[in-house]
Amino acid sequence: MKKALCLVAVFSVAVLGGNYLATCALSRPAQDIRINQVLAPVVRVHIGDLGGGSGVIIRTDRVSGRTLILTAGHVVRHLEPGEIAENELLTVDLFIYGPGGHGLVIRTVPGTVIQKDYDQDMAIIEIHDVAPVVVAPLLPETEPLRLFDAVYAVGCPTMLMPISTLGEIVSFHEKIGDTLFLTATANTIFGNSGGALMVQRHGRWYLCGLMVKGRVAHNQFLTHIGFYIPLDRIRPFVAQVK
């Protein structure tokens, strides 16, 4: 029965997109690579009792321990850059996975908002932690996204630990107001804001979008469609931080 289920999964993903990879077909080393490259860069952000969301590690200095986390601006809407007293509310959970995802260690560290753009709905959190962390590299400009690319949405839905859901790129042209967003079919819900959209190129997983919005219809949250800030807006925002 297990074999039949696995074959159905492989068949289903083959129909949906040629570069989908069925999890049940992965070797253990391949699973560990995916755990390390897809899950490990994603963090959980807490704003005291005011809520929180997700974030993704985009830069680290192993000597100083300075690490930068990209998140959605509305996740840290209660905080302003440089307001130390208010930023004491901000903590970040870092997740360290053992082989196969076992032996999980969670480290909680204080963070500070150092940059925020209300219009773009992006923010950067700085933490200092000398323990190693995993960075999500930005997808190279020489490797553009394509429709039907297989992607993982990774975030902390309802403030759970980071969870990855599989989907496809379905549009580059959806607008909210006058702003264009990237859309994908990976399931997301409240708490995923600030999380990563990851795509694979040549055996490596890259950050290709930042989760910021969902869609509600008839008082129901549509979990199968998510709106992501594309890299052409992420790159210049991140480049402002030295």
C-alpha positions as CSV (number, residue, x, y, z in Angstrom):
1,M,0.0,0.0,0.0
2,K,2.8,2.4,0.9
3,K,4.4,1.7,-2.5
4,A,1.2,2.4,-4.3
5,L,0.8,5.7,-2.5
6,C,4.3,6.7,-3.3
7,L,3.7,6.0,-7.0
8,V,0.6,8.1,-7.0
9,A,2.5,11.0,-5.4
10,V,5.2,10.7,-8.1
11,F,2.6,10.6,-10.8
12,S,0.7,13.6,-9.5
13,V,3.7,15.8,-9.2
14,A,4.9,14.8,-12.7
15,V,1.6,15.9,-14.1
16,L,1.7,19.2,-12.2
17,G,5.2,20.2,-13.2
18,G,8.3,18.6,-14.7
19,N,10.6,19.8,-11.9
20,Y,8.5,18.8,-9.0
21,L,10.3,16.3,-6.7
22,A,8.3,13.8,-4.8
23,T,9.4,13.7,-1.2
24,C,8.9,9.9,-0.9
25,A,11.4,9.4,-3.7
26,L,14.2,11.4,-2.0
27,S,17.3,9.7,-0.6
28,R,18.3,10.5,3.0
29,P,21.1,12.8,2.0
30,A,18.8,14.7,-0.3
31,Q,16.2,15.1,2.5
32,D,18.9,16.5,4.8
33,I,19.9,19.0,2.1
34,R,16.3,20.1,1.8
35,I,15.9,20.4,5.5
36,N,19.1,22.5,5.7
37,Q,18.5,24.7,2.7
38,V,14.7,25.1,2.8
39,L,13.7,24.9,6.5
40,A,16.8,26.1,8.4
41,P,17.0,29.7,7.1
42,V,13.4,30.4,8.3
43,V,12.8,31.9,11.7
44,R,9.9,32.7,14.0
45,V,9.4,36.3,15.0
46,H,7.7,37.3,18.3
47,I,6.6,40.8,19.2
48,G,5.8,40.3,22.9
49,D,2.1,39.7,23.3
50,L,1.3,41.6,20.1
51,G,1.8,38.8,17.7
52,G,4.5,38.0,15.2
53,G,5.2,36.0,12.1
54,S,8.0,34.6,10.1
55,G,11.4,35.8,8.8
56,V,14.2,34.5,6.6
57,I,18.0,34.8,7.2
58,I,19.6,36.6,4.3
59,R,23.1,37.5,5.7
60,T,25.5,36.6,8.5
61,D,29.0,37.4,9.7
62,R,30.4,34.4,11.4
63,V,33.1,36.4,13.2
64,S,30.9,39.1,14.7
65,G,27.7,37.0,14.9
66,R,25.7,39.8,13.2
67,T,22.9,38.3,11.3
68,L,20.2,40.0,9.1
69,I,16.6,38.7,8.8
70,L,14.2,39.8,6.1
71,T,10.6,39.9,7.1
72,A,7.3,41.6,6.2
73,G,6.9,45.1,7.4
74,H,3.5,44.5,9.0
75,V,5.0,41.7,11.1
76,V,7.0,44.4,13.0
77,R,4.4,47.2,12.5
78,H,4.5,48.0,16.3
79,L,8.2,48.7,16.2
80,E,10.3,51.5,14.7
81,P,14.0,51.3,13.7
82,G,16.2,52.5,16.5
83,E,13.6,52.6,19.3
84,I,15.5,50.4,21.7
85,A,12.8,50.3,24.4
86,E,10.1,49.1,22.1
87,N,12.4,46.7,20.4
88,E,12.9,44.9,23.7
89,L,9.6,43.2,22.7
90,L,11.2,41.6,19.7
91,T,12.6,38.1,19.9
92,V,13.6,35.6,17.2
93,D,13.5,31.8,17.4
94,L,16.3,30.1,15.4
95,F,15.8,26.4,14.5
96,I,18.7,23.9,14.3
97,Y,17.8,20.5,12.8
98,G,19.6,17.2,13.2
99,P,19.8,14.5,10.6
100,G,16.3,13.7,9.2
101,G,14.9,16.7,11.1
102,H,15.4,15.0,14.5
103,G,17.3,16.4,17.4
104,L,15.7,19.9,17.0
105,V,17.3,22.7,19.0
106,I,15.5,26.1,19.3
107,R,17.5,29.2,20.2
108,T,15.6,32.4,21.2
109,V,17.6,35.6,20.8
110,P,16.7,39.3,21.0
111,G,16.4,41.3,17.8
112,T,16.2,44.9,16.7
113,V,14.4,46.4,13.7
114,I,17.1,48.3,11.7
115,Q,15.2,49.1,8.5
116,K,11.6,49.2,7.5
117,D,9.6,50.4,4.4
118,Y,5.9,50.8,5.0
119,D,5.1,51.1,1.3
120,Q,7.1,48.0,0.3
121,D,5.9,46.1,3.4
122,M,9.5,44.9,4.1
123,A,11.7,45.1,7.2
124,I,15.1,43.9,8.3
125,I,15.8,42.6,11.8
126,E,19.3,42.4,13.2
127,I,20.3,39.8,15.7
128,H,23.7,38.9,17.3
129,D,24.4,35.2,17.9
130,V,27.8,33.6,17.4
131,A,26.4,30.1,16.8
132,P,26.2,29.2,13.1
133,V,23.1,29.9,11.2
134,V,21.9,29.0,7.6
135,V,21.5,31.8,5.1
136,A,19.0,31.7,2.2
137,P,20.8,33.1,-0.8
138,L,18.9,35.2,-3.3
139,L,18.1,33.5,-6.6
140,P,20.7,34.8,-9.1
141,E,19.5,37.2,-11.7
142,T,20.8,34.9,-14.4
143,E,18.3,32.3,-13.2
144,P,14.9,33.9,-13.6
145,L,11.7,32.3,-12.3
146,R,9.3,30.7,-14.8
147,L,5.6,29.8,-14.7
148,F,5.1,26.3,-13.2
149,D,8.4,26.4,-11.3
150,A,8.1,24.2,-8.2
151,V,8.4,26.2,-5.0
152,Y,8.2,25.8,-1.3
153,A,6.5,28.4,0.9
154,V,8.2,28.2,4.3
155,G,6.9,30.0,7.3
156,C,5.4,29.7,10.8
157,P,1.6,29.4,10.2
158,T,-0.4,30.4,13.3
159,M,3.1,30.7,15.0
160,L,3.9,27.1,14.7
161,M,7.5,25.9,13.9
162,P,8.6,26.5,10.3
163,I,6.5,24.4,7.9
164,S,7.1,24.0,4.2
165,T,4.3,23.5,1.6
166,L,4.8,22.7,-2.0
167,G,3.3,24.6,-4.9
168,E,3.9,26.3,-8.2
169,I,4.5,29.8,-9.6
170,V,1.3,30.8,-11.2
171,S,1.6,34.5,-12.0
172,F,4.0,37.4,-12.1
173,H,1.3,40.0,-12.9
174,E,-1.3,40.0,-10.0
175,K,-1.9,43.5,-8.6
176,I,-3.0,44.8,-5.3
177,G,-3.6,48.4,-5.8
178,D,-0.9,49.5,-8.2
179,T,1.7,47.0,-6.9
180,L,2.6,43.8,-8.7
181,F,3.1,40.6,-6.8
182,L,4.4,37.2,-7.5
183,T,1.8,34.5,-6.8
184,A,2.2,30.8,-6.0
185,T,-0.1,27.9,-5.0
186,A,1.7,26.6,-1.9
187,N,-0.7,26.7,1.0
188,T,-0.2,29.5,3.5
189,I,-2.2,31.0,6.4
190,F,-1.8,33.7,9.1
191,G,1.7,33.6,10.5
192,N,3.4,32.9,7.1
193,S,3.9,36.6,6.6
194,G,7.6,37.3,6.3
195,G,8.3,33.7,5.3
196,A,10.3,32.5,2.3
197,L,9.4,31.3,-1.1
198,M,12.2,28.9,-2.2
199,V,13.0,27.5,-5.6
200,Q,15.7,25.0,-6.7
201,R,18.3,25.6,-9.3
202,H,21.1,23.1,-10.1
203,G,20.6,21.3,-6.9
204,R,20.6,24.4,-4.7
205,W,17.6,26.1,-3.0
206,Y,17.3,29.9,-3.3
207,L,15.0,32.6,-1.9
208,C,12.8,33.9,-4.7
209,G,10.0,35.8,-2.9
210,L,8.8,37.1,0.5
211,M,5.3,36.2,1.7
212,V,3.3,39.2,2.6
213,K,-0.4,38.8,1.7
214,G,-3.2,36.3,1.2
215,R,-6.6,36.5,-0.3
216,V,-10.0,36.4,1.4
217,A,-13.2,35.5,-0.5
218,H,-16.7,35.1,1.1
219,N,-15.2,35.5,4.5
220,Q,-12.8,32.5,3.8
221,F,-9.0,32.8,3.7
222,L,-7.8,31.2,0.5
223,T,-4.9,29.1,1.6
224,H,-4.0,27.9,-1.9
225,I,-2.9,31.3,-3.2
226,G,-0.2,33.5,-1.7
227,F,1.2,36.9,-2.7
228,Y,4.9,37.4,-2.6
229,I,7.2,40.4,-3.0
230,P,9.5,39.6,-6.0
231,L,13.2,39.8,-6.0
232,D,13.4,42.9,-8.1
233,R,12.0,44.8,-5.1
234,I,13.8,42.7,-2.4
235,R,17.3,43.2,-3.9
236,P,17.5,47.1,-3.7
237,F,15.9,47.0,-0.2
238,V,18.4,44.6,1.1
239,A,21.3,46.4,-0.6
240,Q,20.6,49.5,1.6
241,V,21.9,47.7,4.7
242,K,25.7,47.6,5.0
